[in-house]
Amino acid sequence: LDKITQLNAVTYRMKTQTESEPKSIGFVAQDVQQLFPELTSPVGKYIGVSYERMGVVALAGLKELKVEKDDELTELRKQNELLTSRLNDVLQRLQALESRIK
């Protein structure tokens, strides 16, 4: 996931394209090569990016993110249970004190 988040999408035109042609969106091949060399290959004097294989990397990142979020959710639920228990204890003590005053 850390490597995925280091990639920044850019819009670009190939040097062979004219200004009237639409821009493409993708990643800087050199950035991809540094982080995921297995997704790049030489194409003449340029570096090509295998975008069709990028989906596998994205899915692996999503799985990693889900595990992290599930762990965080579990921890938050534990904290919530503890705080609820403490609150109930305080409420019981308050009710006991109020009943003494009446």
Buried (B, 14 or more C-beta within 10 A) or exposed (E): BEEBEEBEEEEEEEEEEEEEEEEEEBBBBEBBBEBBEEBBEEEEEEBBBEEEEBEEBEEEBEEEEEEEEEEEEEEEEEEEEEEEEEEEEEEEEEEEEEEEEE
